[in-house]
Structures are given as structure tokens and as C-alpha cells.
């Protein structure tokens, strides 16, 4: 017999959505915030010579600038006030996760601090976001303020005032986006920070499709290549959805015990282990580590020594050396980040604490070893899957900004947002059933 939650889920339809007024308000609020974000990506930083900046961006558009431009919805290409996007906060959150797993005081705060401890760690992440955003903004401002070999600068009036104003604008834009994301999380639907990145990627899709269609219509691209690319994207989406929803569920048994005059327990549950525990973090880390030095060297390669030009050519996006290093880094970060976010020893201790055990596996050290055994093999499958998803699009195109990372983010955020919408609908239907039962009780 189906459970109450399954019966409610089966009855969800458009009419139930039409009755959920609070959910409609949350979705509308989320859309308004995302529109505000998109408007901000078109507001350029003051004092920039856009002609010179467009020329420099075009010369270095195949490196890390391309990736950040896609994730930022074109804000980097226009050098808008939201050019840094929420990437400093993403980096700060990952750094805090790593520190929480290695620094005893932060680890204790995370495990024993409860809600107050989590809020404190989030506050540390915000402080670190300001530091990282300031460093990135300062590097950008100094780069645009510099005068090249032709005596030209990307700044209309180079000087300390331009540097200070640019840093303040970029850091302020990042913190404003972070605040908007928090508003979506608390008053809208979905994870606000993730939805902001999602909106930036989706906003770039129409332009890319338009360029592909114009090339196909003008004869610059064969029609079979165009439709083949569409089929490859669809196949990639299907594969990502399948893998991201795949789990290895380990059966957990709880023994019966006597509580007063009753026997309680004897239940069973599942410990779900995802195939891709690390998520989208390994591709982002790997591409950043490879593209950042190549992009920095690319700015100097035109006037630099010959060995620098050779290094840039070998490490260019899509080159065999780049692809090999990219694959190796993705696999490394998959195992490294999985070991940070999932601790087999801690999980085994929690199972033993609550009386749970894996059938056929002794609690304690044997459970830890078994969990590590299963997780290592799942992580290997996830690492190979991420490598395939990220490398195939890059081998088909030298554009490092569009590829597996973007597809992973879009699919993950979409599934998470849909799950939250379904949760709100279930809660609304459950509240409706409770009200009906109370009314029937009063009539009787």
C-alpha cells in the first residue's frame, strides 16, 4: 500500500499548484530577484574604455575569462558591476569546508555547535568572501589600469582613483549578489546562490544557439554538424540526470530492544551513497588551476619571450597536454573532495551510536573499511563520468566556457529547485488534508 506522501505526490497537478498561493509568491519573488541580477550584468563599471577592453577580451577569450563569462551570464565580457559574480563566495565556502575538516576548533564548531555553529561558519565564509573578492578585484583593476606597449590603457583615466573605485564596485557587486541569493533562499524557491549561477548560464544559451543557426544558414557550419551538436547536448543532459540521480543504497538494520513493556526497533533503512559525491567542484577546481596560469601568461605572451609563447600554445584549452592534465586533476579532486565531505569512520560511529549495523558487517572498524571500499569504487565511477562529460565538449570545441561544467550546474540546480517546489506542494496538500479532517471532526 502506498504511503501518505506517495499518495499526495500522485495527486499533484496544475490545479494543486494553482491553489498554493504561497508557492506562487515564492516563485514570483525568485523571478524578480533573478531579473534584477540580469539587469546588473548589463551595467558596466565606470571609467573603462570598452573598445580597448573588448580587444583584450577577444584576444584572451579562450581561457579562464571564457569560463567565468559563461558562469556570469556575459558580465565579464561587458565588465559589469557583477563581473565577479558569486564565485568568490563559492571559493570561500569550499575553503571553509576544507578548513572545517582539518582544523580541530572549526571541526568541533561544525559538529557540536548546532545551528549557531553553522551560522558562525557561514559568517566566516562571508568575511573570507570579502577578502577573496578584494584580491580578485584589485588584480582586475591593476590589469586594466596598466599601460600596454602601444601606450594604451583599458582605463579612461588611469590612476589610484580608478583602481579604488573599480575594487569597491566589484566587491560591492559580489556582496549584493550574495545578499540577493540569501533572499531567494529564505523567501523564494531553491538555493539562491546556485540559481544566480544557473540564470547566468541559461542567459547565454540563446546567443549561442543564434550564432550556431546563423553559421549553419550562411554555410559556415554544416547542418549535420549543427544537429549532431544538438543531439550530443541532449545525450549529455540525459547522462547527467541519470548519474546524478543514481545511488548505491546500503541496507541498515536496527535491532529490536525492549522499552518498558513494549518491543521497539527492528526497523531497516538505507544509507544512500551518490555516484557523484563531489558534485561540480572537481571540474571547477581543475579548470581554474589550468586556465588561470595559461590566461595570465597569455596576457604577456605577445611581448614576452619565445618559451612563454610555446608554453601558452601547449597549455591552450583543447590541446592534448591540457586535456590530459584536466582529466588527471578532475580524478584527483573527485577523490580528495569526496574524502572531505564523507567520512566513513564518522558514519560508522554514528551507526553504532544509534544501534544500526550493515547486515553481515561487524560494527566499528569493519564497517568503516566496508564503507571506504564501496565509496572508493563509486568515486572512481563518478570521476570517470565527470571526465567524460567535461572532456568530450572541450575536444569538440576550444571554448572552455561552455561544456560539461555548465551542463552539470544546470542539471543539478534544476533538480534541486524542482524538488523544493514539490516539497512546497506536498506541504500545502498536507495542510489542506489536516484542515479538512478538523472540519469533519467539528461537524461530528
Order of alpha helices (4+ residues) and beta strands (2+ residues): alpha-alpha-alpha-alpha-alpha-alpha-alpha-alpha-alpha-alpha-alpha-alpha-beta-beta-beta-beta-alpha-alpha-alpha-alpha-beta-alpha-alpha
